[in-house]
């Protein structure tokens, strides 16, 4: 899975870098609370995280992160300033067997770019099957 906090740069310009760091910590905590103990979180870039988990956990984790993020993000700014959202995407080797990490990265890149088009917090699962 891949999670990316959108518009953190704009938030930082308005509220400062210290508050932006709080958003990243807040996001990490939400992810940690929504994954089973067997899963692993990786902080990839300033505003993105990777999650390694079981295939059957992906939908529950993704939807849980988005739901909790949407509920609690308003603690960091007023509803009038709708700046930040989270895009969560997942791919499973159950439906689409991957032969290398490059294939996984390519699918995640395509999914995250698609998710960003919605301009809101969203979870998208790869549903493509290899023929």
DOTI-438272 format. One record per residue: residue number from 1; residue in one letter; x, y, z of N, C-alpha, C, CB in turn. Coordinates in Angstrom, 2 decimals. Glycine has a CB too. Example, Ala and Ser with C-alpha at 12.3 -4.5 7.8 and 13.67 -1.06 7.14 Angstrom:
BEGIN
+-----+--------+---------+---------+---------+---------+---------+---------+---------+---------+---------+---------+---------+---------+
! num ! residu !     nc1 !     nc2 !     nc3 !    cac1 !    cac2 !    cac3 !     cc1 !     cc2 !     cc3 !    cbc1 !    cbc2 !    cbc3 !
+-----+--------+---------+---------+---------+---------+---------+---------+---------+---------+---------+---------+---------+---------+
!   1 !      A !   13.19 !   -5.69 !    7.80 !   12.30 !   -4.50 !    7.80 !   13.20 !   -3.30 !    7.80 !   11.31 !   -4.47 !    9.05 !
!   2 !      S !   12.85 !   -2.25 !    7.08 !   13.67 !   -1.06 !    7.14 !   12.90 !    0.03 !    7.87 !   14.08 !   -0.60 !    5.72 !
+-----+--------+---------+---------+---------+---------+---------+---------+---------+---------+---------+---------+---------+---------+
//
This chain:
BEGIN
+-----+--------+---------+---------+---------+---------+---------+---------+---------+---------+---------+---------+---------+---------+
! num ! residu !     nc1 !     nc2 !     nc3 !    cac1 !    cac2 !    cac3 !     cc1 !     cc2 !     cc3 !    cbc1 !    cbc2 !    cbc3 !
+-----+--------+---------+---------+---------+---------+---------+---------+---------+---------+---------+---------+---------+---------+
!   1 !      X !    0.84 !   -1.18 !    0.00 !    0.00 !    0.00 !    0.00 !    0.88 !    1.24 !    0.00 !   -0.96 !    0.00 !    1.21 !
!   2 !      X !    0.32 !    2.33 !   -0.49 !    1.03 !    3.60 !   -0.54 !    0.06 !    4.69 !   -0.10 !    1.61 !    3.89 !   -1.97 !
!   3 !      X !    0.51 !    5.56 !    0.81 !   -0.31 !    6.66 !    1.33 !    0.43 !    7.98 !    1.10 !   -0.65 !    6.46 !    2.84 !
!   4 !      X !   -0.30 !    8.96 !    0.60 !    0.33 !   10.26 !    0.37 !   -0.58 !   11.37 !    0.87 !    0.65 !   10.46 !   -1.12 !
!   5 !      X !   -0.01 !   12.24 !    1.72 !   -0.74 !   13.40 !    2.22 !   -0.60 !   14.49 !    1.17 !   -0.19 !   13.86 !    3.63 !
!   6 !      X !   -1.73 !   14.97 !    0.70 !   -1.75 !   15.96 !   -0.37 !   -1.83 !   17.38 !    0.20 !   -2.94 !   15.71 !   -1.30 !
!   7 !      X !   -1.14 !   18.30 !   -0.47 !   -1.18 !   19.74 !   -0.18 !   -0.49 !   20.13 !    1.12 !   -2.60 !   20.19 !   -0.13 !
!   8 !      X !    0.44 !   19.32 !    1.59 !    1.16 !   19.65 !    2.82 !    2.02 !   20.91 !    2.63 !    2.04 !   18.46 !    3.26 !
!   9 !      X !    2.50 !   21.14 !    1.42 !    3.32 !   22.33 !    1.15 !    2.49 !   23.61 !    1.33 !    3.90 !   22.27 !   -0.29 !
!  10 !      X !    1.28 !   23.63 !    0.82 !    0.41 !   24.79 !    0.97 !    0.05 !   25.01 !    2.44 !   -0.88 !   24.62 !    0.12 !
!  11 !      X !   -0.21 !   23.92 !    3.14 !   -0.51 !   24.00 !    4.57 !    0.68 !   24.61 !    5.32 !   -0.84 !   22.59 !    5.14 !
!  12 !      X !    1.88 !   24.19 !    4.97 !    3.09 !   24.69 !    5.61 !    3.26 !   26.20 !    5.38 !    4.32 !   23.94 !    5.09 !
!  13 !      X !    2.93 !   26.66 !    4.19 !    3.03 !   28.10 !    3.90 !    2.08 !   28.92 !    4.77 !    2.73 !   28.35 !    2.42 !
!  14 !      X !    0.93 !   28.36 !    5.08 !   -0.07 !   29.07 !    5.87 !    0.20 !   28.93 !    7.37 !   -1.47 !   28.56 !    5.55 !
!  15 !      X !    0.48 !   27.71 !    7.82 !    0.56 !   27.44 !    9.25 !    1.98 !   27.20 !    9.77 !   -0.27 !   26.25 !    9.57 !
!  16 !      X !    2.96 !   27.06 !    8.89 !    4.34 !   26.86 !    9.31 !    4.76 !   25.40 !    9.28 !    4.53 !   27.41 !   10.69 !
!  17 !      X !    6.09 !   25.22 !    9.24 !    6.63 !   23.85 !    9.11 !    6.41 !   23.01 !   10.36 !    8.11 !   23.91 !    8.80 !
!  18 !      X !    6.40 !   23.63 !   11.53 !    6.17 !   22.87 !   12.77 !    4.78 !   22.22 !   12.75 !    6.31 !   23.79 !   14.01 !
!  19 !      X !    3.79 !   22.97 !   12.30 !    2.43 !   22.41 !   12.21 !    2.35 !   21.34 !   11.13 !    1.42 !   23.53 !   11.91 !
!  20 !      X !    3.12 !   21.52 !   10.05 !    3.16 !   20.48 !    9.01 !    3.73 !   19.18 !    9.56 !    4.00 !   20.95 !    7.81 !
!  21 !      X !    4.75 !   19.28 !   10.38 !    5.33 !   18.09 !   11.02 !    4.30 !   17.39 !   11.89 !    6.56 !   18.47 !   11.86 !
!  22 !      X !    3.44 !   18.17 !   12.54 !    2.37 !   17.59 !   13.35 !    1.40 !   16.77 !   12.48 !    1.59 !   18.69 !   14.10 !
!  23 !      X !    1.12 !   17.27 !   11.28 !    0.24 !   16.55 !   10.34 !    0.87 !   15.21 !    9.95 !   -0.04 !   17.41 !    9.07 !
!  24 !      X !    2.17 !   15.21 !    9.70 !    2.86 !   13.98 !    9.32 !    2.82 !   12.98 !   10.48 !    4.31 !   14.27 !    8.90 !
!  25 !      X !    3.08 !   13.45 !   11.69 !    3.01 !   12.57 !   12.88 !    1.59 !   12.05 !   13.09 !    3.49 !   13.32 !   14.14 !
!  26 !      X !    0.62 !   12.93 !   12.91 !   -0.79 !   12.56 !   13.02 !   -1.13 !   11.46 !   12.00 !   -1.69 !   13.80 !   12.81 !
!  27 !      X !   -0.66 !   11.64 !   10.76 !   -0.91 !   10.64 !    9.71 !   -0.26 !    9.31 !   10.05 !   -0.38 !   11.15 !    8.36 !
!  28 !      X !    0.98 !    9.35 !   10.52 !    1.66 !    8.12 !   10.91 !    0.88 !    7.39 !   12.01 !    3.09 !    8.44 !   11.40 !
!  29 !      X !    0.39 !    8.15 !   12.99 !   -0.39 !    7.54 !   14.08 !   -1.66 !    6.89 !   13.56 !   -0.74 !    8.59 !   15.15 !
!  30 !      X !   -2.34 !    7.54 !   12.62 !   -3.56 !    6.97 !   12.05 !   -3.24 !    5.67 !   11.32 !   -4.24 !    7.97 !   11.08 !
!  31 !      X !   -2.18 !    5.68 !   10.55 !   -1.79 !    4.46 !    9.83 !   -1.48 !    3.35 !   10.84 !   -0.57 !    4.71 !    8.91 !
!  32 !      X !   -0.68 !    3.68 !   11.84 !   -0.29 !    2.69 !   12.86 !   -1.52 !    2.10 !   13.56 !    0.65 !    3.33 !   13.90 !
!  33 !      X !   -2.51 !    2.93 !   13.84 !   -3.73 !    2.47 !   14.51 !   -4.60 !    1.58 !   13.63 !   -4.54 !    3.66 !   14.98 !
!  34 !      X !   -4.43 !    1.67 !   12.31 !   -5.29 !    0.94 !   11.38 !   -4.65 !   -0.29 !   10.76 !   -5.72 !    1.85 !   10.30 !
!  35 !      X !   -3.45 !   -0.64 !   11.19 !   -2.82 !   -1.83 !   10.63 !   -2.67 !   -2.90 !   11.71 !   -1.44 !   -1.49 !   10.02 !
!  36 !      X !   -2.75 !   -4.16 !   11.32 !   -2.53 !   -5.24 !   12.28 !   -1.05 !   -5.31 !   12.67 !   -2.99 !   -6.59 !   11.69 !
!  37 !      X !   -0.74 !   -5.93 !   13.81 !    0.65 !   -6.02 !   14.28 !    1.61 !   -6.67 !   13.28 !    0.69 !   -6.79 !   15.56 !
!  38 !      X !    1.11 !   -7.51 !   12.41 !    1.97 !   -8.18 !   11.44 !    2.39 !   -7.28 !   10.27 !    1.27 !   -9.40 !   10.89 !
!  39 !      X !    1.76 !   -6.12 !   10.13 !    2.06 !   -5.20 !    9.04 !    3.21 !   -4.26 !    9.40 !    0.82 !   -4.38 !    8.68 !
!  40 !      X !    3.82 !   -3.68 !    8.39 !    4.95 !   -2.76 !    8.58 !    4.66 !   -1.44 !    7.87 !    6.26 !   -3.38 !    8.05 !
!  41 !      X !    5.09 !   -0.32 !    8.50 !    4.96 !    1.01 !    7.92 !    6.35 !    1.51 !    7.55 !    4.24 !    2.01 !    8.91 !
!  42 !      X !    6.44 !    2.19 !    6.42 !    7.69 !    2.79 !    5.98 !    7.43 !    4.26 !    5.65 !    8.29 !    2.04 !    4.74 !
!  43 !      X !    8.23 !    5.15 !    6.21 !    8.13 !    6.58 !    5.88 !    9.01 !    6.80 !    4.66 !    8.58 !    7.52 !    7.10 !
!  44 !      X !    8.39 !    7.04 !    3.51 !    9.11 !    7.08 !    2.23 !    9.65 !    8.47 !    1.94 !    8.19 !    6.62 !    1.10 !
!  45 !      X !    8.78 !    9.47 !    1.93 !    9.19 !   10.86 !    1.73 !    8.52 !   11.69 !    2.81 !    8.80 !   11.39 !    0.29 !
!  46 !      X !    8.71 !   13.00 !    2.76 !    8.12 !   13.87 !    3.77 !    6.63 !   13.58 !    3.97 !    8.30 !   15.32 !    3.37 !
!  47 !      X !    5.92 !   13.41 !    2.87 !    4.46 !   13.29 !    2.95 !    3.91 !   11.94 !    2.48 !    3.82 !   14.37 !    2.14 !
!  48 !      X !    4.76 !   10.90 !    2.46 !    4.25 !    9.61 !    1.98 !    4.76 !    8.44 !    2.82 !    4.64 !    9.39 !    0.53 !
!  49 !      X !    3.93 !    7.41 !    2.85 !    4.21 !    6.21 !    3.63 !    3.89 !    4.98 !    2.80 !    3.38 !    6.21 !    4.94 !
!  50 !      X !    4.61 !    3.93 !    3.06 !    4.31 !    2.64 !    2.46 !    3.87 !    1.69 !    3.57 !    5.54 !    2.07 !    1.69 !
!  51 !      X !    3.02 !    0.76 !    3.21 !    2.55 !   -0.25 !    4.17 !    2.70 !   -1.62 !    3.51 !    1.06 !    0.01 !    4.60 !
!  52 !      X !    3.32 !   -2.52 !    4.21 !    3.44 !   -3.90 !    3.76 !    2.52 !   -4.72 !    4.64 !    4.94 !   -4.42 !    3.83 !
!  53 !      X !    1.53 !   -5.36 !    4.03 !    0.53 !   -6.10 !    4.79 !    0.01 !   -7.27 !    3.98 !   -0.63 !   -5.17 !    5.20 !
!  54 !      X !   -0.83 !   -8.06 !    4.61 !   -1.47 !   -9.18 !    3.92 !   -2.51 !   -8.66 !    2.93 !   -2.13 !  -10.14 !    4.94 !
!  55 !      X !   -2.65 !   -9.34 !    1.81 !   -3.59 !   -8.93 !    0.76 !   -5.00 !   -8.73 !    1.28 !   -3.61 !   -9.96 !   -0.36 !
!  56 !      X !   -5.45 !   -9.64 !    2.12 !   -6.84 !   -9.55 !    2.59 !   -7.08 !   -8.37 !    3.53 !   -7.22 !  -10.83 !    3.29 !
!  57 !      X !   -6.01 !   -7.76 !    4.06 !   -6.15 !   -6.61 !    4.96 !   -6.21 !   -5.28 !    4.23 !   -5.00 !   -6.59 !    5.93 !
!  58 !      X !   -5.84 !   -5.24 !    2.96 !   -5.70 !   -3.98 !    2.23 !   -6.99 !   -3.15 !    2.25 !   -5.29 !   -4.25 !    0.79 !
!  59 !      X !   -8.16 !   -3.66 !    1.87 !   -9.36 !   -2.82 !    1.87 !   -9.73 !   -2.26 !    3.25 !  -10.53 !   -3.61 !    1.33 !
!  60 !      X !   -9.64 !   -3.08 !    4.26 !   -9.98 !   -2.63 !    5.61 !   -9.02 !   -1.55 !    6.08 !   -9.96 !   -3.82 !    6.60 !
!  61 !      X !   -7.74 !   -1.73 !    5.84 !   -6.74 !   -0.74 !    6.23 !   -6.95 !    0.56 !    5.46 !   -5.31 !   -1.28 !    5.98 !
!  62 !      X !   -7.08 !    0.47 !    4.15 !   -7.24 !    1.67 !    3.32 !   -8.46 !    2.49 !    3.68 !   -7.31 !    1.29 !    1.88 !
!  63 !      X !   -9.59 !    1.83 !    3.80 !  -10.82 !    2.55 !    4.16 !  -10.75 !    3.11 !    5.58 !  -12.03 !    1.62 !    4.04 !
!  64 !      X !  -10.13 !    2.37 !    6.49 !   -9.99 !    2.83 !    7.87 !   -9.13 !    4.08 !    7.97 !   -9.39 !    1.74 !    8.73 !
!  65 !      X !   -8.03 !    4.11 !    7.23 !   -7.14 !    5.28 !    7.24 !   -7.88 !    6.51 !    6.72 !   -5.88 !    5.02 !    6.39 !
!  66 !      X !   -8.54 !    6.38 !    5.58 !   -9.25 !    7.51 !    4.98 !  -10.35 !    8.02 !    5.91 !   -9.85 !    7.12 !    3.62 !
!  67 !      X !  -11.13 !    7.12 !    6.49 !  -12.23 !    7.51 !    7.36 !  -11.73 !    8.27 !    8.59 !  -13.03 !    6.29 !    7.80 !
!  68 !      X !  -10.72 !    7.73 !    9.26 !  -10.19 !    8.37 !   10.47 !   -9.49 !    9.69 !   10.13 !   -9.22 !    7.42 !   11.20 !
!  69 !      X !   -8.75 !    9.72 !    9.03 !   -8.07 !   10.94 !    8.61 !   -9.09 !   12.05 !    8.38 !   -7.25 !   10.69 !    7.32 !
!  70 !      X !  -10.15 !   11.75 !    7.63 !  -11.18 !   12.76 !    7.34 !  -11.85 !   13.27 !    8.61 !  -12.24 !   12.18 !    6.41 !
!  71 !      X !  -12.06 !   12.40 !    9.58 !  -12.70 !   12.79 !   10.82 !  -11.82 !   13.70 !   11.66 !  -13.07 !   11.56 !   11.62 !
!  72 !      X !  -10.53 !   13.41 !   11.71 !   -9.65 !   14.10 !   12.66 !   -8.81 !   15.22 !   12.06 !   -8.75 !   13.12 !   13.28 !
!  73 !      X !   -8.73 !   15.35 !   10.75 !   -7.88 !   16.38 !   10.15 !   -8.39 !   17.78 !   10.48 !   -7.82 !   16.21 !    8.62 !
!  74 !      X !   -9.68 !   17.92 !   10.71 !  -10.23 !   19.24 !   11.01 !   -9.76 !   19.78 !   12.36 !  -11.75 !   19.18 !   10.99 !
!  75 !      X !   -9.10 !   18.95 !   13.16 !   -8.49 !   19.44 !   14.40 !   -7.28 !   20.32 !   14.10 !   -8.08 !   18.26 !   15.30 !
!  76 !      X !   -6.82 !   20.31 !   12.87 !   -5.61 !   21.05 !   12.50 !   -5.89 !   22.32 !   11.71 !   -4.71 !   20.16 !   11.70 !
!  77 !      X !   -7.13 !   22.54 !   11.30 !   -7.51 !   23.78 !   10.64 !   -9.03 !   23.84 !   10.54 !   -6.86 !   23.89 !    9.22 !
!  78 !      X !   -9.54 !   25.01 !   10.21 !  -10.98 !   25.24 !   10.11 !  -11.55 !   24.57 !    8.86 !  -11.27 !   26.74 !   10.08 !
!  79 !      X !  -12.81 !   24.23 !    8.92 !  -13.49 !   23.63 !    7.76 !  -13.46 !   24.57 !    6.56 !  -14.94 !   23.29 !    8.10 !
!  80 !      X !  -13.32 !   25.86 !    6.82 !  -13.32 !   26.84 !    5.73 !  -12.07 !   26.72 !    4.86 !  -13.43 !   28.26 !    6.29 !
!  81 !      X !  -11.01 !   26.14 !    5.41 !   -9.77 !   25.97 !    4.66 !   -9.59 !   24.48 !    4.40 !   -8.53 !   26.58 !    5.43 !
!  82 !      X !  -10.18 !   24.00 !    3.34 !  -10.10 !   22.58 !    3.01 !   -8.83 !   22.30 !    2.22 !  -11.35 !   22.13 !    2.22 !
!  83 !      X !   -7.73 !   22.14 !    2.93 !   -6.45 !   22.00 !    2.27 !   -5.98 !   20.57 !    2.09 !   -5.43 !   22.75 !    3.02 !
!  84 !      X !   -6.01 !   19.82 !    3.15 !   -5.28 !   18.55 !    3.18 !   -6.20 !   17.36 !    3.01 !   -4.50 !   18.43 !    4.47 !
!  85 !      X !   -5.74 !   16.41 !    2.20 !   -6.42 !   15.13 !    2.09 !   -5.37 !   14.04 !    2.00 !   -7.37 !   15.09 !    0.85 !
!  86 !      X !   -5.82 !   12.80 !    2.03 !   -4.90 !   11.66 !    1.94 !   -5.37 !   10.73 !    0.83 !   -4.81 !   10.90 !    3.29 !
!  87 !      X !   -4.43 !   10.33 !    0.02 !   -4.70 !    9.33 !   -1.01 !   -4.04 !    8.03 !   -0.57 !   -4.18 !    9.80 !   -2.42 !
!  88 !      X !   -4.83 !    6.98 !   -0.53 !   -4.33 !    5.66 !   -0.13 !   -4.62 !    4.71 !   -1.28 !   -4.99 !    5.16 !    1.22 !
!  89 !      X !   -3.58 !    4.03 !   -1.74 !   -3.77 !    3.06 !   -2.83 !   -3.18 !    1.72 !   -2.42 !   -3.12 !    3.57 !   -4.14 !
!  90 !      X !   -3.76 !    0.68 !   -2.95 !   -3.28 !   -0.65 !   -2.62 !   -3.28 !   -1.57 !   -3.81 !   -4.12 !   -1.25 !   -1.52 !
!  91 !      X !   -2.33 !   -2.47 !   -3.81 !   -2.25 !   -3.50 !   -4.83 !   -1.92 !   -4.81 !   -4.14 !   -1.18 !   -3.16 !   -5.92 !
!  92 !      X !   -2.48 !   -5.87 !   -4.64 !   -2.27 !   -7.18 !   -4.05 !   -1.68 !   -8.13 !   -5.08 !   -3.59 !   -7.73 !   -3.48 !
!  93 !      X !   -0.78 !   -8.97 !   -4.63 !   -0.25 !   -9.97 !   -5.55 !   -1.19 !  -11.17 !   -5.65 !    1.15 !  -10.42 !   -5.09 !
!  94 !      X !   -2.31 !  -11.10 !   -4.97 !   -3.31 !  -12.17 !   -5.05 !   -4.00 !  -12.15 !   -6.42 !   -4.35 !  -12.03 !   -3.91 !
!  95 !      X !   -4.46 !  -10.96 !   -6.83 !   -5.15 !  -10.81 !   -8.11 !   -4.15 !  -10.63 !   -9.26 !   -6.10 !   -9.62 !   -8.07 !
!  96 !      X !   -3.08 !   -9.91 !   -8.98 !   -2.08 !   -9.60 !  -10.00 !   -0.72 !  -10.05 !   -9.52 !   -2.08 !   -8.08 !  -10.33 !
!  97 !      X !   -0.25 !  -11.20 !   -9.92 !    1.07 !  -11.65 !   -9.46 !    2.17 !  -10.74 !  -10.01 !    1.32 !  -13.11 !   -9.88 !
!  98 !      X !    2.96 !  -10.17 !   -9.11 !    4.07 !   -9.32 !   -9.51 !    5.33 !  -10.15 !   -9.55 !    4.22 !   -8.12 !   -8.54 !
!  99 !      X !    6.17 !   -9.91 !  -10.54 !    7.40 !  -10.67 !  -10.63 !    8.61 !   -9.91 !  -10.08 !    7.66 !  -11.05 !  -12.08 !
! 100 !      X !    8.45 !   -8.57 !   -9.85 !    9.54 !   -7.80 !   -9.27 !    9.00 !   -6.51 !   -8.67 !   10.62 !   -7.49 !  -10.34 !
! 101 !      X !    9.84 !   -5.82 !   -7.91 !    9.43 !   -4.59 !   -7.24 !    9.10 !   -3.48 !   -8.23 !   10.52 !   -4.12 !   -6.29 !
! 102 !      X !    9.76 !   -3.49 !   -9.38 !    9.48 !   -2.49 !  -10.40 !    8.04 !   -2.52 !  -10.86 !   10.40 !   -2.68 !  -11.58 !
! 103 !      X !    7.48 !   -3.71 !  -10.99 !    6.07 !   -3.85 !  -11.40 !    5.15 !   -3.28 !  -10.33 !    5.72 !   -5.33 !  -11.67 !
! 104 !      X !    5.47 !   -3.54 !   -9.06 !    4.67 !   -3.00 !   -7.95 !    4.73 !   -1.48 !   -7.98 !    5.18 !   -3.56 !   -6.58 !
! 105 !      X !    5.93 !   -0.92 !   -8.11 !    6.10 !    0.53 !   -8.12 !    5.33 !    1.17 !   -9.27 !    7.58 !    0.88 !   -8.23 !
! 106 !      X !    5.34 !    0.54 !  -10.43 !    4.63 !    1.08 !  -11.60 !    3.12 !    1.14 !  -11.33 !    4.91 !    0.21 !  -12.85 !
! 107 !      X !    2.57 !    0.08 !  -10.78 !    1.13 !    0.05 !  -10.47 !    0.80 !    1.10 !   -9.41 !    0.70 !   -1.35 !   -9.99 !
! 108 !      X !    1.62 !    1.20 !   -8.38 !    1.37 !    2.18 !   -7.32 !    1.43 !    3.60 !   -7.88 !    2.38 !    2.01 !   -6.17 !
! 109 !      X !    2.39 !    3.87 !   -8.74 !    2.52 !    5.19 !   -9.36 !    1.27 !    5.52 !  -10.17 !    3.78 !    5.24 !  -10.26 !
! 110 !      X !    0.78 !    4.58 !  -10.95 !   -0.43 !    4.80 !  -11.74 !   -1.64 !    5.03 !  -10.84 !   -0.69 !    3.60 !  -12.67 !
! 111 !      X !   -1.76 !    4.24 !   -9.79 !   -2.89 !    4.37 !   -8.87 !   -2.89 !    5.69 !   -8.13 !   -2.89 !    3.23 !   -7.88 !
! 112 !      X !   -1.72 !    6.11 !   -7.63 !   -1.66 !    7.35 !   -6.86 !   -1.96 !    8.55 !   -7.75 !   -0.28 !    7.52 !   -6.18 !
! 113 !      X !   -1.49 !    8.53 !   -8.98 !   -1.80 !    9.62 !   -9.91 !   -3.29 !    9.67 !  -10.23 !   -0.99 !    9.47 !  -11.20 !
! 114 !      X !   -3.92 !    8.52 !  -10.34 !   -5.36 !    8.46 !  -10.57 !   -6.11 !    8.99 !   -9.34 !   -5.81 !    7.01 !  -10.88 !
! 115 !      X !   -5.69 !    8.58 !   -8.15 !   -6.35 !    9.00 !   -6.90 !   -6.28 !   10.51 !   -6.71 !   -5.71 !    8.29 !   -5.69 !
! 116 !      X !   -5.17 !   11.12 !   -7.08 !   -5.00 !   12.56 !   -6.92 !   -5.98 !   13.36 !   -7.75 !   -3.58 !   12.96 !   -7.29 !
! 117 !      X !   -6.50 !   12.80 !   -8.81 !   -7.44 !   13.50 !   -9.69 !   -8.76 !   13.82 !   -8.99 !   -7.71 !   12.67 !  -10.93 !
! 118 !      X !   -9.06 !   13.12 !   -7.90 !  -10.33 !   13.31 !   -7.20 !  -10.30 !   14.50 !   -6.24 !  -10.68 !   12.06 !   -6.43 !
! 119 !      X !   -9.12 !   15.00 !   -5.89 !   -8.96 !   16.16 !   -5.00 !   -9.72 !   16.00 !   -3.69 !   -9.44 !   17.42 !   -5.70 !
! 120 !      X !   -9.71 !   14.79 !   -3.16 !  -10.31 !   14.51 !   -1.86 !   -9.64 !   13.26 !   -1.31 !  -11.88 !   14.32 !   -1.97 !
! 121 !      X !   -9.84 !   13.00 !   -0.04 !   -9.30 !   11.79 !    0.56 !   -9.99 !   10.59 !   -0.06 !   -9.47 !   11.79 !    2.10 !
! 122 !      X !   -9.18 !    9.60 !   -0.44 !   -9.74 !    8.46 !   -1.16 !   -8.87 !    7.23 !   -0.99 !   -9.90 !    8.79 !   -2.65 !
! 123 !      X !   -9.51 !    6.06 !   -1.03 !   -8.79 !    4.79 !   -1.07 !   -9.14 !    4.12 !   -2.39 !   -9.16 !    3.87 !    0.15 !
! 124 !      X !   -8.12 !    3.66 !   -3.11 !   -8.32 !    2.95 !   -4.38 !   -7.50 !    1.67 !   -4.35 !   -7.91 !    3.83 !   -5.60 !
! 125 !      X !   -8.15 !    0.60 !   -4.72 !   -7.51 !   -0.72 !   -4.76 !   -7.31 !   -1.13 !   -6.22 !   -8.36 !   -1.79 !   -4.01 !
! 126 !      X !   -6.14 !   -1.64 !   -6.53 !   -5.90 !   -2.16 !   -7.87 !   -6.78 !   -3.38 !   -8.09 !   -4.40 !   -2.53 !   -8.05 !
! 127 !      X !   -7.56 !   -3.35 !   -9.15 !   -8.48 !   -4.46 !   -9.45 !   -8.12 !   -5.17 !  -10.76 !   -9.92 !   -3.95 !   -9.51 !
! 128 !      X !   -7.05 !   -4.70 !  -11.38 !   -6.65 !   -5.31 !  -12.67 !   -6.14 !   -6.72 !  -12.46 !   -5.58 !   -4.45 !  -13.37 !
! 129 !      X !   -6.46 !   -7.56 !  -13.40 !   -5.97 !   -8.95 !  -13.38 !   -5.07 !   -9.16 !  -14.58 !   -7.14 !   -9.98 !  -13.38 !
! 130 !      X !   -4.03 !   -9.89 !  -14.36 !   -3.14 !  -10.22 !  -15.46 !   -3.74 !  -11.39 !  -16.22 !   -1.70 !  -10.55 !  -14.95 !
! 131 !      X !   -3.71 !  -11.32 !  -17.52 !   -4.27 !  -12.39 !  -18.36 !   -3.17 !  -13.33 !  -18.79 !   -4.99 !  -11.81 !  -19.60 !
+-----+--------+---------+---------+---------+---------+---------+---------+---------+---------+---------+---------+---------+---------+
//
